[in-house]
């Protein structure tokens, strides 16, 4: 039976409009499972590359990030997965940097043959989520350093000030629009890859 990718693309766009992240991730995983692995990898890599200039502006000496991405795109081979694990031991404290590095880690894991195919697709979806979140976090918190510092030191307390900050971030109208736009770009990217696959 031929997979109806267009229906799932529509579902992904509807989930984006509704900010239904559980549904968006579920549908994206199903879509990516239908694509060749290297083609599917291009979807999260495109989102990661969007944030790369911001990361490099914050951390111009961290040349290994661009080199790692270039190696992935050029050779389609998995780099050493210890690279990003070592990076997590450093203090990349700027808004969005942690999510960005988690997305990069997810991509490297998605390329590791030690993981089952379904797990690799799960890592791709996680990379998309973290790349999108890096953009949102940077957008809102970059101009609100006091709020960002409080969030970095947060404790688990539903009544805490950090909970109010997190709610303000998530409910911000501009953040909501940017969130929707990020997922729409993902849907456009996936659709384009299916269309190319059908033409070939």
Helices and strands as residue ranges (DSSP letters): H 5-18, H 21-33, H 37-58, H 63-75, H 82-87, H 97-110, H 117-141, H 145-152, H 161-171, H 173-199
